[in-house]
Amino acid sequence: MATDYTPEPTGGGLRATVQRFGGKLAGMVMPNIGAFIAWGLITALFIPTGWLPNEELAELVDPMIKMLLPVLIGYTGGRMVHGQRGAVVGAVATVGIAVGADVPMFLGAMITGPLTAYLLKLFDDLVQDRVRTGFEMLVDNFSAGIIAAAMAVAGRAVIGPVMNTVSGWAGDAVGWLVDNNLLPLTSLLVEPAKVLFLNNAVNHGVLTPLGIQQAAATGKSVLFMIESNPGPGIGVLLAYLFFGPKRLRPSVPAAAIIQFFGGIHEIYFPYILMKPRMILAAVAGGMTGVAIFTATGVGLVASPSPGSIFAYLAQTPRGVGNWFGVYGGLLASAAVSFGVGAALLGFGRLADPDDSGGSGDDDATKDTEDTKDAGDADETAVPETAPAATPATNPATNDRPTEGSPR
């Protein structure tokens, strides 16, 4: 089941609320991680800059990232809310926001799929006992079709344009930081934007055009490395590999290979969506890398596409100083991302038995309280077979019962 990836946290408060929200996101994304890996392999192999460029097979890339994967997420989200009927209407509604979109509508799918399924659930609860015998299938099919069609139209008209506007805002914000020489702070916007699958909009829409202008004047540009740096992503994945939930660890090595060697960064985004606090690890790693790139004055001669270690090797200008700065920053960003991510995951203490985000200290406190309660129970329990007439000393008065005295 989808919820097996993130057990439902108990209690109230902000932390539990954020954990539950992250668990719902993970429940929609993680069951489809195999589809993400399939898309990553096809992209790494067959795009023009891939390992085995093939124009015909590369045509699979855009339909999968813009249509198939969002629809799968919308389908899974709908199923979480209202079973198979919710899954169907969630998938149909997701198509409405995916068609004509300039960016992959993953976040839109996470909203539209469950929302559409919830509306159908409300309708089903409303008419459950009011449909005449023999009309159940007719009402079920038409209600699902009408609600799904209406939400698809609404998604195409409202949610899609809103997401494109958000993408534009992210690009403008990054451009402002670049213009004001605040490059390390760009990670505060770039890394969260990447996780929302706006990485291509930020990179190709803002950073690459500016980097091309800079490279034409100086022969290299640090702007090519802000979004494409594979260090933060591999750091997050390694943190999951060593300290993440044990049920997820087997999927990490394949994702790490695709991300670091294939340059398909989207493969690690679901791992951050599963535990939103992990975005702090990516931000810390990104800021570290950009700070080192800037301090050493290094850059790439062109945009590494895709952002793999091999593309970096191909685009790094000659000179020991350039190689030291580029790969020193890359390794440092990976190390910082790994360290922060490991700390956020509790260095494995949060993985088992409590994957929901509770702390090891909480577990220890609970165990202590349970032990104390058990001890108190043992002290106060009276054996059922205890003799009723056994003489006893009253510790408060030191009086002993005497023979013939009233009892």
Buried (B, 14 or more C-beta within 10 A) or exposed (E): EBEEBBBEBEEEEEBBEBBBEBBBBBBBBBBBBEBBBBBBBBBBBBBEBBEEEBEEBBEBBEEBBBBBBBBBBBBBBBBBBBBEBBBBBBBBBBBBBBBEBBBBBBBBBBBBBBBBBBBBBEBBEEEEEEBEEEEEEEBBEEBBEEBBBBBBEBBBEBBBEEBBEBBBEBBEBBBEBBEEEEBBBBBBBBBBBBBBBBBBBBBBBBBBBBBBEBBEEEEBBBBBBBBBBBBBBBBBBBBBBBBBBEBBBEBBEBBBBBBBBBBBBBBBBBBBBBBBBBBBBBBBBBBBBBBBBBEBEBBBBBBBBBBBBBBBEEBBBEEEEBBEBBBBBBBBBBBBBBBBBBEBBBEBBBBEEBBBBBEEEEBEEEEEEEEEEEEEEEEEEEEEEEEEEEEEEEEEEEEEEEEEEEE
